[in-house]
């Protein structure tokens, strides 16, 4: 009877401790703390180094009991637990206890894993701009199913109820720097994909693109369609209009679907391609078509309107098109 009473008293103590651990993490989850705060609170509670590792980004967070970051392991992981989200393992949590595991370590790690999954679902795994290209490709690929796309967006930190704008960019700037310029205060992720940079953002300021960057922008309910439209808009950018939203193309976007051999055989396309060998002629033609006025075109080009008129007369003869008439 004495042995049974002792075991029951130990069990009761363990249960009370477990309940306190559960209540501890419930409070953290209600306060919606981020991943570093979760690791820091766990390290303080466990009185040893606590770690969180996420597979999708390779991010690792390790905190010491004093609340400081622990850049190097102080001891091998004494206990671990998987982080799962939607039945998918997305990472691991662990404790680095120098001695034997504490009887409550298993409960503690279980609750830490649940709290981490909730934080990832709410905020995404990282606050950095650069993202795992594999996750970005899942978001913008036409071959992804909706469940995979939604999971990838969540892991990148985008809320399910917010639209995602997509930009296709040609730039020599680091993509992370560019992302913060066009979306300084909201979630934004960037990744290189072949020769084109991809930027995903909840809001996007076209005026934020610095000089020298070419960008096509699109926003539709489907990120894969937005990516296709953004790449089309990128093809239509010019030195005078380096940033272009797909919806501003209107019916011109249909030209992107024409077979190249059909375009190359068109007499007008051939004439414009020849005109492009003289940059000032192409600049003049673009300015006049954009403004519809000799004087406004002259203002864009910083020329007298009579000079623009002479250039347009030369261009009309080269193209065999009367630019002063509506059909032209």
VOBA-1610 file (N, C-alpha, C; in pm, whole numbers, padded with zeros to 5 digits, always signed):
BEGIN
Unk+00083-00120+00000Unk+00000+00000+00000Unk+00087+00125+00000Unk+00197+00120+00075Unk+00285+00237+00079Unk+00348+00261-00058Unk+00388+00152-00125Unk+00447+00165-00259Unk+00346+00221-00358Unk+00221+00173-00349Unk+00115+00223-00438Unk+00088+00370-00411Unk+00085+00409-00283Unk+00060+00548-00248Unk+00171+00638-00303Unk+00297+00587-00297Unk+00408+00666-00348Unk+00397+00684-00500Unk+00362+00576-00571Unk+00346+00585-00717Unk+00234+00680-00754Unk+00122+00672-00681Unk+00009+00762-00709Unk+00046+00907-00683Unk+00125+00931-00576Unk+00165+01069-00547Unk+00256+01122-00658Unk+00346+01035-00711Unk+00432+01076-00821Unk+00351+01102-00947Unk+00254+01017-00975Unk+00168+01035-01091Unk+00091+01165-01081Unk+00039+01193-00960Unk-00037+01315-00941Unk+00051+01437-00964Unk+00176+01430-00917Unk+00270+01540-00938Unk+00300+01559-01086Unk+00317+01447-01157Unk+00344+01453-01300Unk+00227+01514-01376Unk+00106+01474-01342Unk-00013+01526-01409Unk-00026+01676-01385Unk-00003+01718-01261Unk-00012+01860-01232Unk+00092+01939-01311Unk+00213+01882-01319Unk+00317+01948-01398Unk+00280+01957-01544Unk+00224+01847-01598Unk+00183+01845-01739Unk+00074+01950-01765Unk-00019+01961-01673Unk-00126+02060-01689Unk-00068+02201-01690Unk+00031+02225-01604Unk+00094+02358-01601Unk+00167+02386-01732Unk+00234+02283-01789Unk+00303+02301-01917Unk+00203+02333-02028Unk+00093+02260-02033Unk-00011+02285-02134Unk-00064+02427-02120Unk-00093+02470-01996Unk-00145+02605-01973Unk-00042+02710-02016Unk+00086+02681-01992Unk+00195+02772-02030Unk+00193+02798-02180Unk+00184+02691-02260Unk+00186+02707-02406Unk+00053+02760-02460Unk-00055+02728-02393Unk-00183+02787-02433Unk-00178+02939-02421Unk-00113+02988-02315Unk-00098+03133-02297Unk-00013+03193-02407Unk+00098+03126-02441Unk+00184+03176-02549Unk+00109+03180-02682Unk+00029+03078-02709Unk-00046+03074-02835Unk-00153+03182-02840Unk-00217+03209-02726Unk-00317+03316-02724Unk-00252+03452-02749Unk-00128+03466-02704Unk-00057+03592-02725Unk+00005+03600-02864Unk-00005+03492-02940Unk+00042+03487-03080Unk+00189+03527-03091Unk+00273+03469-03006Unk+00415+03500-03009Unk+00479+03436-03133Unk+00593+03492-03175Unk+00661+03439-03293Unk+00755+03325-03253Unk+00826+03269-03350Unk+00908+03151-03325Unk+01025+03178-03229Unk+01099+03289-03243Unk+01205+03314-03145Unk+01153+03325-03002Unk+01035+03387-02985Unk+00977+03399-02851Unk+00937+03262-02797Unk+00886+03174-02883Unk+00853+03039-02839Unk+00976+02963-02793Unk+01084+02973-02870Unk+01208+02903-02833Unk+01264+02962-02703Unk+01259+03093-02690Unk+01312+03158-02570Unk+01232+03117-02445Unk+01099+03115-02456Unk+01015+03076-02342Unk+01038+02930-02305Unk+01056+02846-02406Unk+01079+02703-02381Unk+01212+02681-02309Unk+01315+02752-02356Unk+01447+02739-02291Unk+01440+02782-02145Unk+01366+02888-02118Unk+01353+02932-01981Unk+01278+02833-01895Unk+01172+02774-01953Unk+01093+02678-01878Unk+01171+02548-01854Unk+01242+02501-01956Unk+01315+02374-01946Unk+01450+02389-01878Unk+01498+02514-01868Unk+01629+02542-01809Unk+01742+02474-01886Unk+01726+02474-02019Unk+01832+02425-02108Unk+01807+02485-02246Unk+01902+02466-02337Unk+01886+02518-02472Unk+01769+02450-02541Unk+01685+02530-02609Unk+01572+02478-02686Unk+01589+02520-02832Unk+01551+02431-02924Unk+01569+02461-03066Unk+01445+02433-03148Unk+01433+02510-03258Unk+01326+02491-03357Unk+01392+02490-03494Unk+01367+02386-03573Unk+01421+02378-03709Unk+01309+02354-03808Unk+01309+02430-03920Unk+01206+02418-04023Unk+01268+02370-04153Unk+01210+02265-04210Unk+01266+02205-04331Unk+01254+02297-04451Unk+01140+02365-04468Unk+01113+02440-04590Unk+01212+02551-04618Unk+01264+02615-04514Unk+01356+02728-04532Unk+01495+02699-04480Unk+01512+02587-04407Unk+01641+02559-04346Unk+01667+02646-04224Unk+01565+02717-04177Unk+01584+02808-04064Unk+01596+02729-03933Unk+01693+02768-03850Unk+01711+02707-03719Unk+01717+02816-03613Unk+01641+02798-03506Unk+01639+02894-03395Unk+01680+02817-03270Unk+01781+02866-03199Unk+01827+02802-03076Unk+01840+02910-02970Unk+01776+02888-02858Unk+01778+02985-02749Unk+01829+02921-02619Unk+01907+03000-02543Unk+01959+02954-02414Unk+01861+02994-02303Unk+01875+02934-02184Unk+01783+02965-02074Unk+01783+03112-02033Unk+01895+03183-02057Unk+01901+03324-02019Unk+01833+03415-02122Unk+01776+03355-02227Unk+01705+03433-02328Unk+01790+03475-02445Unk+01920+03445-02441Unk+02010+03482-02551Unk+02009+03374-02658Unk+02043+03416-02780Unk+02054+03320-02889Unk+02174+03230-02865Unk+02159+03103-02897Unk+02267+03006-02880Unk+02316+02963-03017Unk+02420+03029-03071Unk+02460+03002-03210Unk+02520+02864-03233Unk+02583+02805-03130Unk+02644+02672-03148Unk+02586+02575-03045Unk+02571+02448-03082Unk+02515+02350-02988Unk+02598+02340-02860Unk+02530+02340-02746Unk+02597+02324-02617Unk+02598+02178-02574Unk+02508+02099-02632Unk+02501+01956-02602Unk+02417+01891-02712Unk+02433+01759-02733Unk+02347+01691-02831Unk+02201+01701-02788Unk+02112+01692-02886Unk+01969+01695-02855Unk+01933+01578-02764Unk+01879+01609-02648Unk+01842+01504-02553Unk+01701+01452-02579Unk+01614+01538-02637Unk+01477+01499-02670Unk+01435+01576-02794Unk+01359+01510-02880Unk+01310+01576-03002Unk+01163+01544-03023Unk+01098+01626-03106Unk+00958+01600-03145Unk+00936+01659-03282Unk+00857+01594-03367Unk+00832+01648-03501Unk+00729+01762-03498Unk+00744+01856-03591Unk+00644+01961-03613Unk+00562+01918-03734Unk+00433+01904-03719Unk+00348+01864-03832Unk+00241+01969-03857Unk+00211+01986-03985Unk+00106+02079-04028Unk+00034+02015-04145Unk-00098+01999-04133Unk-00176+01931-04237Unk-00119+01793-04267Unk-00084+01720-04161Unk-00030+01584-04172Unk+00104+01578-04244Unk+00170+01691-04258Unk+00302+01694-04323Unk+00406+01739-04222Unk+00516+01666-04215Unk+00623+01703-04123Unk+00699+01821-04181Unk+00698+01933-04110Unk+00762+02055-04161Unk+00886+02094-04081Unk+00918+02019-03975Unk+01036+02054-03898Unk+01047+01972-03771Unk+01137+02017-03683Unk+01165+01946-03557Unk+01189+02047-03446Unk+01146+02012-03324Unk+01182+02089-03205Unk+01264+01997-03114Unk+01350+02057-03033Unk+01435+01973-02948Unk+01483+02049-02825Unk+01533+01972-02729Unk+01599+02025-02610Unk+01741+01973-02607Unk+01834+02055-02558Unk+01974+02015-02543Unk+02007+02013-02394Unk+01958+01908-02327Unk+01978+01896-02183Unk+02105+01815-02157Unk+02192+01868-02073Unk+02319+01799-02046Unk+02299+01668-01970Unk+02205+01666-01878Unk+02178+01545-01802Unk+02069+01462-01866Unk+02012+01369-01791Unk+01903+01286-01845Unk+01778+01369-01868Unk+01688+01326-01958Unk+01565+01401-01985Unk+01480+01417-01861Unk+01415+01530-01853Unk+01319+01556-01746Unk+01190+01480-01775Unk+01119+01431-01672Unk+00994+01356-01698Unk+00891+01436-01778Unk+00899+01569-01774Unk+00800+01651-01846Unk+00850+01697-01983Unk+00972+01656-02022Unk+01027+01702-02151Unk+00940+01660-02269Unk+00886+01539-02262Unk+00803+01490-02372Unk+00678+01577-02389Unk+00612+01610-02279Unk+00493+01697-02284Unk+00532+01835-02334Unk+00645+01886-02282Unk+00690+02020-02320Unk+00715+02029-02471Unk+00787+01932-02525Unk+00817+01935-02669Unk+00693+01915-02754Unk+00602+01833-02706Unk+00477+01812-02779Unk+00400+01945-02792Unk+00393+02020-02682Unk+00321+02147-02687Unk+00399+02251-02767Unk+00532+02248-02757Unk+00613+02340-02838Unk+00592+02314-02986Unk+00586+02186-03026Unk+00564+02152-03167Unk+00428+02203-03214Unk+00325+02189-03131Unk+00191+02236-03168Unk+00190+02388-03181Unk+00254+02457-03086Unk+00259+02604-03089Unk+00338+02653-03209Unk+00447+02582-03244Unk+00527+02620-03361Unk+00447+02605-03489Unk+00376+02494-03504Unk+00292+02473-03623Unk+00187+02583-03635Unk+00127+02622-03522Unk+00027+02729-03526Unk+00089+02861-03568Unk+00211+02889-03521Unk+00279+03013-03557Unk+00317+03014-03704Unk+00365+02898-03756Unk+00399+02888-03898Unk+00276+02910-03984Unk+00164+02851-03944Unk+00039+02866-04020Unk-00006+03011-04021Unk+00016+03082-03911Unk-00032+03219-03901Unk+00064+03318-03967Unk+00193+03303-03943Unk+00288+03405-03986Unk+00384+03359-04094Unk+00397+03229-04115Unk+00502+03182-04203Unk+00629+03159-04123Unk+00723+03084-04178Unk+00839+03042-04101Unk+00950+03145-04091Unk+00945+03250-04171Unk+01059+03342-04173Unk+01015+03483-04200Unk+01094+03576-04148Unk+01068+03717-04173Unk+01159+03772-04281Unk+01243+03689-04339Unk+01331+03735-04444Unk+01256+03744-04577Unk+01315+03819-04669Unk+01251+03837-04799Unk+01279+03719-04892Unk+01401+03666-04890Unk+01434+03555-04978Unk+01360+03430-04933Unk+01314+03353-05030Unk+01232+03235-05000Unk+01291+03112-05066Unk+01247+02998-05020Unk+01287+02871-05081Unk+01229+02866-05223Unk+01314+02860-05327Unk+01263+02859-05464Unk+01164+02745-05490Unk+01181+02632-05421Unk+01089+02520-05442Unk+00948+02557-05397Unk+00936+02629-05286Unk+00804+02672-05239Unk+00743+02774-05334Unk+00826+02868-05381Unk+00776+02969-05475Unk+00728+02903-05603Unk+00804+02804-05651Unk+00765+02735-05774Unk+00633+02659-05755Unk+00611+02604-05635Unk+00482+02539-05608Unk+00367+02639-05618Unk+00391+02762-05572Unk+00286+02864-05575Unk+00251+02904-05717Unk+00350+02921-05803Unk+00325+02979-05935Unk+00312+02876-06046Unk+00335+02748-06014Unk+00328+02645-06118Unk+00184+02612-06153Unk+00155+02603-06282Unk+00021+02564-06327Unk-00007+02417-06297Unk+00097+02339-06269Unk+00079+02196-06242Unk+00050+02166-06095Unk+00059+02267-06007Unk+00032+02245-05865Unk-00117+02234-05838Unk-00155+02142-05749Unk-00295+02137-05708Unk-00320+02244-05602Unk-00446+02275-05578Unk-00479+02386-05489Unk-00432+02362-05346Unk-00437+02237-05301Unk-00392+02207-05164Unk-00244+02234-05148Unk-00163+02191-05247Unk-00019+02214-05241Unk+00013+02362-05250Unk-00060+02433-05337Unk-00037+02578-05351Unk-00072+02652-05221Unk-00184+02616-05160Unk-00225+02681-05035Unk-00125+02654-04924Unk-00074+02531-04918Unk+00023+02496-04815Unk+00153+02574-04836Unk+00197+02585-04963Unk+00321+02659-04992Unk+00306+02806-04957Unk+00191+02865-04989Unk+00168+03005-04954Unk+00172+03024-04802Unk+00113+02931-04730Unk+00111+02942-04585Unk+00253+02931-04528Unk+00332+02839-04582Unk+00469+02823-04535Unk+00555+02945-04569Unk+00518+03016-04676Unk+00590+03138-04712Unk+00546+03258-04629Unk+00438+03241-04554Unk+00395+03348-04465Unk+00279+03431-04514Unk+00206+03384-04618Unk+00094+03459-04673Unk-00038+03406-04616Unk-00119+03496-04566Unk-00249+03457-04512Unk-00341+03411-04625Unk-00427+03316-04593Unk-00514+03256-04696Unk-00615+03355-04751Unk-00652+03457-04672Unk-00759+03548-04715Unk-00706+03673-04782Unk-00574+03682-04809Unk-00518+03801-04873Unk-00474+03770-05015Unk-00494+03864-05109Unk-00448+03841-05246Unk-00296+03844-05253Unk-00241+03778-05353Unk-00096+03776-05373Unk-00065+03836-05510Unk+00013+03945-05509Unk+00058+04006-05634Unk+00188+03939-05677Unk+00204+03922-05807Unk+00323+03855-05859Unk+00396+03949-05954Unk+00527+03956-05939Unk+00610+04036-06029Unk+00717+03946-06089Unk+00736+03960-06221Unk+00846+03895-06292Unk+00947+04005-06323Unk+01072+03988-06280Unk+01168+04099-06290Unk+01299+04055-06355Unk+01356+04152-06429Unk+01495+04143-06474Unk+01571+04251-06398Unk+01668+04212-06319Unk+01741+04308-06237Unk+01878+04255-06201Unk+01971+04348-06179Unk+02102+04311-06127Unk+02109+04334-05977Unk+02004+04393-05920Unk+01999+04414-05776Unk+01969+04283-05704Unk+02014+04268-05581Unk+01973+04151-05502Unk+01821+04149-05486Unk+01761+04034-05506Unk+01614+04025-05502Unk+01558+04060-05365Unk+01631+04027-05257Unk+01579+04060-05125Unk+01569+04210-05105Unk+01669+04283-05155Unk+01665+04430-05145Unk+01551+04487-05228Unk+01533+04432-05348Unk+01425+04480-05435Unk+01289+04454-05371Unk+01273+04337-05309Unk+01146+04305-05244Unk+01109+04403-05136Unk+01207+04445-05056Unk+01177+04539-04948Unk+01149+04679-05002Unk+01200+04712-05120Unk+01173+04843-05178Unk+01029+04856-05227Unk+00976+04749-05285Unk+00841+04758-05342Unk+00733+04718-05244Unk+00772+04654-05134Unk+00674+04615-05032Unk+00741+04622-04896Unk+00759+04744-04841Unk+00842+04761-04723Unk+00780+04713-04592Unk+00647+04704-04584Unk+00586+04677-04453Unk+00491+04559-04451Unk+00480+04485-04560Unk+00389+04371-04565Unk+00467+04247-04610Unk+00410+04127-04595Unk+00481+04006-04637Unk+00522+04011-04783Unk+00647+03980-04811Unk+00699+03976-04947Unk+00807+03868-04952Unk+00805+03790-05059Unk+00903+03684-05078Unk+00958+03692-05220Unk+01086+03664-05234Unk+01151+03670-05365Unk+01238+03547-05384Unk+01251+03506-05510Unk+01335+03390-05541Unk+01374+03396-05688Unk+01495+03353-05721Unk+01534+03346-05862Unk+01474+03221-05926Unk+01430+03235-06050Unk+01375+03121-06123Unk+01425+03132-06266Unk+01523+03048-06301Unk+01589+03056-06431Unk+01649+03196-06445Unk+01615+03269-06553Unk+01673+03402-06575Unk+01582+03513-06528Unk+01471+03478-06464Unk+01374+03578-06420Unk+01358+03569-06269Unk+01355+03685-06203Unk+01328+03687-06061Unk+01178+03688-06035Unk+01137+03620-05928Unk+00996+03614-05890Unk+00979+03688-05757Unk+00880+03776-05751Unk+00847+03843-05625Unk+00699+03822-05597Unk+00669+03772-05478Unk+00532+03755-05432Unk+00510+03854-05319Unk+00400+03929-05324Unk+00376+04031-05222Unk+00227+04051-05201Unk+00189+04085-05077Unk+00047+04114-05050Unk+00007+04251-05103Unk+00099+04345-05102Unk+00081+04473-05169Unk+00208+04502-05245Unk+00197+04581-05352Unk+00313+04604-05437Unk+00305+04745-05493Unk+00408+04825-05470Unk+00412+04963-05518Unk+00498+04970-05644Unk+00437+04987-05763Unk+00517+04994-05886Unk+00620+05106-05884Unk+00589+05214-05812Unk+00684+05326-05805Unk+00808+05291-05723Unk+00804+05181-05649Unk+00918+05142-05568Unk+01032+05078-05646Unk+01006+05037-05772Unk+01113+04976-05851Unk+01216+05083-05888Unk+01343+05061-05856Unk+01446+05161-05888Unk+01481+05160-06036Unk+01550+05264-06083Unk+01593+05268-06223Unk+01678+05147-06259Unk+01664+05104-06383Unk+01742+04990-06431Unk+01674+04856-06414Unk+01558+04853-06347Unk+01485+04728-06326Unk+01370+04719-06424Unk+01353+04606-06488Unk+01237+04579-06572Unk+01145+04485-06495Unk+01015+04517-06493Unk+00923+04434-06414Unk+00786+04427-06480Unk+00733+04306-06486Unk+00594+04284-06524Unk+00516+04244-06400Unk+00398+04302-06382Unk+00319+04280-06260Unk+00183+04225-06298Unk+00130+04138-06215Unk-00006+04086-06236Unk-00065+04046-06102Unk-00197+04051-06094Unk-00266+04006-05973Unk-00402+03951-06013Unk-00415+03820-06001Unk-00540+03751-06026Unk-00566+03661-05905Unk-00686+03604-05893Unk-00710+03513-05780Unk-00619+03390-05780Unk-00560+03356-05894Unk-00473+03239-05903Unk-00328+03284-05926Unk-00237+03254-05832Unk-00097+03296-05849Unk-00031+03240-05974Unk-00070+03118-06016Unk-00009+03063-06136Unk-00046+03145-06259Unk-00172+03191-06266Unk-00214+03276-06377Unk-00145+03413-06368Unk-00131+03463-06246Unk-00062+03591-06228Unk+00082+03582-06277Unk+00148+03470-06251Unk+00286+03452-06296Unk+00294+03454-06448Unk+00201+03385-06513Unk+00200+03385-06660Unk+00176+03527-06713Unk+00081+03599-06652Unk+00052+03736-06697Unk+00168+03829-06668Unk+00235+03810-06555Unk+00349+03897-06520Unk+00463+03879-06619Unk+00489+03754-06661Unk+00595+03731-06760Unk+00558+03793-06895Unk+00428+03788-06930Unk+00385+03853-07054Unk+00407+04004-07045Unk+00368+04064-06933Unk+00388+04208-06917Unk+00536+04244-06923Unk+00621+04159-06867Unk+00765+04184-06870Unk+00816+04193-07014Unk+00761+04112-07103Unk+00802+04114-07243Unk+00770+04246-07311Unk+00669+04319-07262Unk+00627+04444-07325Unk+00693+04567-07262Unk+00776+04549-07160Unk+00842+04664-07099Unk+00946+04722-07194Unk+00970+04851-07179Unk+01070+04921-07259Unk+01151+05012-07167Unk+01253+05075-07223Unk+01333+05169-07143Unk+01247+05284-07094Unk+01149+05326-07176Unk+01061+05436-07136Unk+00953+05388-07038Unk+00913+05264-07046Unk+00812+05208-06958Unk+00866+05076-06901Unk+00958+05085-06803Unk+01025+04964-06753Unk+00939+04879-06660Unk+00831+04936-06604Unk+00742+04862-06515Unk+00602+04866-06573Unk+00543+04751-06592Unk+00415+04744-06662Unk+00324+04642-06595Unk+00200+04684-06568Unk+00100+04592-06514Unk+00026+04526-06630Unk-00001+04398-06615Unk-00063+04324-06724Unk-00197+04383-06766Unk-00277+04432-06670Unk-00409+04482-06709Unk-00399+04609-06794Unk-00284+04679-06789Unk-00266+04799-06871Unk-00240+04763-07018Unk-00205+04639-07046Unk-00182+04598-07185Unk-00312+04589-07264Unk-00421+04552-07195Unk-00546+04535-07266Unk-00533+04428-07373Unk-00588+04457-07490Unk-00586+04357-07598Unk-00448+04337-07657Unk-00354+04427-07629Unk-00217+04408-07679Unk-00155+04280-07625Unk-00204+04234-07508Unk-00149+04111-07450Unk-00168+03992-07543Unk-00268+04000-07631Unk-00292+03889-07725Unk-00175+03870-07820Unk-00097+03976-07844Unk+00018+03964-07934Unk+00120+03864-07880Unk+00124+03848-07748Unk+00221+03757-07688Unk+00194+03612-07725Unk+00071+03582-07765Unk+00035+03444-07798Unk+00054+03411-07945Unk+00093+03511-08026Unk+00113+03485-08169Unk+00242+03407-08192Unk+00243+03312-08283Unk+00366+03236-08311Unk+00475+03329-08363Unk+00598+03315-08315Unk+00707+03403-08360Unk+00726+03405-08511Unk+00710+03289-08577Unk+00732+03288-08722Unk+00626+03372-08794Unk+00505+03379-08737Unk+00401+03464-08796Unk+00437+03611-08782Unk+00488+03648-08664Unk+00527+03787-08641Unk+00641+03827-08734Unk+00741+03740-08746Unk+00859+03775-08825Unk+00828+03790-08974Unk+00719+03730-09017Unk+00682+03739-09159Unk+00595+03860-09190Unk+00548+03932-09088Unk+00459+04046-09110Unk+00539+04167-09160Unk+00496+04231-09271Unk+00572+04344-09327Unk+00588+04460-09228Unk+00485+04490-09150Unk+00497+04600-09055Unk+00597+04569-08944Unk+00598+04444-08899Unk+00695+04404-08797Unk+00836+04413-08852Unk+00853+04370-08975Unk+00984+04379-09040Unk+01030+04524-09048Unk+00936+04615-09083Unk+00970+04757-09095Unk+01007+04818-08960Unk+00933+04783-08856Unk+00964+04836-08722Unk+01097+04781-08673Unk+01125+04653-08701Unk+01253+04595-08663Unk+01368+04668-08730Unk+01348+04708-08855Unk+01450+04785-08926Unk+01464+04923-08864Unk+01350+04983-08827Unk+01351+05114-08764Unk+01428+05111-08632Unk+01423+04998-08563Unk+01486+04986-08432Unk+01638+04995-08440Unk+01694+04986-08559Unk+01839+05001-08572Unk+01883+05145-08553Unk+01787+05239-08557Unk+01816+05381-08531Unk+01742+05418-08402Unk+01809+05417-08288Unk+01742+05436-08159Unk+01658+05563-08151Unk+01705+05675-08208Unk+01628+05798-08195Unk+01495+05790-08271Unk+01493+05714-08381Unk+01367+05699-08454Unk+01268+05618-08372Unk+01315+05510-08308Unk+01226+05427-08227Unk+01175+05505-08106Unk+01263+05585-08045Unk+01222+05669-07931Unk+01114+05768-07973Unk+01133+05826-08089Unk+01035+05924-08138Unk+00901+05858-08165Unk+00904+05743-08230Unk+00780+05671-08260Unk+00708+05633-08132Unk+00782+05583-08033Unk+00720+05542-07907Unk+00660+05662-07834Unk+00732+05774-07831Unk+00682+05893-07761Unk+00557+05946-07829Unk+00555+05945-07960Unk+00437+05997-08032Unk+00316+05905-08013Unk+00340+05774-08020Unk+00228+05680-08001Unk+00175+05686-07857Unk+00263+05713-07761Unk+00221+05718-07621Unk+00142+05845-07590Unk+00173+05954-07660Unk+00109+06082-07628Unk+00000+06121-07728Unk+00014+06077-07855Unk-00083+06115-07957Unk-00074+06261-07997Unk+00035+06328-07964Unk+00048+06471-07991Unk+00193+06504-08022Unk+00213+06589-08125Unk+00348+06632-08157Unk+00411+06708-08041Unk+00334+06802-07984Unk+00389+06887-07878Unk+00418+06805-07752Unk+00329+06714-07713Unk+00355+06634-07594Unk+00472+06538-07617Unk+00479+06483-07737Unk+00594+06398-07769Unk+00723+06478-07765Unk+00719+06601-07816Unk+00838+06688-07812Unk+00879+06715-07667Unk+00780+06733-07579Unk+00810+06755-07438Unk+00879+06634-07376Unk+00832+06513-07409Unk+00896+06393-07357Unk+01040+06379-07406Unk+01060+06417-07532Unk+01191+06399-07594Unk+01283+06519-07574Unk+01230+06628-07515Unk+01306+06751-07496Unk+01354+06806-07629Unk+01263+06808-07726Unk+01290+06861-07861Unk+01185+06964-07899Unk+01213+07043-08001Unk+01112+07132-08057Unk+01014+07048-08138Unk+00887+07089-08138Unk+00787+07005-08206Unk+00813+06995-08355Unk+00881+07095-08413Unk+00911+07086-08557Unk+01014+06976-08584Unk+01104+06956-08488Unk+01202+06848-08504Unk+01134+06712-08498Unk+01035+06701-08407Unk+00960+06576-08397Unk+00880+06553-08524Unk+00823+06660-08581Unk+00746+06648-08705Unk+00835+06596-08818Unk+00958+06646-08827Unk+01049+06600-08933Unk+01084+06452-08913Unk+01108+06416-08789Unk+01139+06275-08763Unk+01020+06185-08799Unk+00900+06227-08762Unk+00782+06145-08791Unk+00758+06132-08940Unk+00789+06239-09014Unk+00774+06231-09160Unk+00870+06126-09216Unk+00993+06125-09164Unk+01091+06025-09208Unk+01046+05884-09168Unk+00993+05871-09047Unk+00948+05740-08999Unk+00830+05691-09082Unk+00736+05781-09115Unk+00620+05743-09196Unk+00664+05687-09331Unk+00766+05748-09390Unk+00815+05699-09519Unk+00884+05563-09504Unk+00958+05548-09394Unk+01028+05421-09372Unk+00929+05307-09350Unk+00822+05335-09273Unk+00723+05233-09243Unk+00616+05220-09351Unk+00609+05319-09439Unk+00503+05327-09540Unk+00366+05333-09470Unk+00361+05410-09360Unk+00239+05429-09284Unk+00225+05578-09255Unk+00106+05634-09280Unk+00082+05775-09247Unk+00043+05784-09100Unk+00139+05826-09019Unk+00115+05831-08875Unk+00020+05943-08833Unk-00010+06037-08923Unk-00098+06147-08887Unk-00247+06111-08907Unk-00270+05995-08964Unk-00410+05953-08987Unk-00447+05844-08887Unk-00575+05833-08850Unk-00616+05734-08751Unk-00572+05592-08784Unk-00582+05552-08910Unk-00542+05416-08947Unk-00395+05394-08921Unk-00316+05498-08946Unk-00171+05487-08921Unk-00141+05468-08775
//
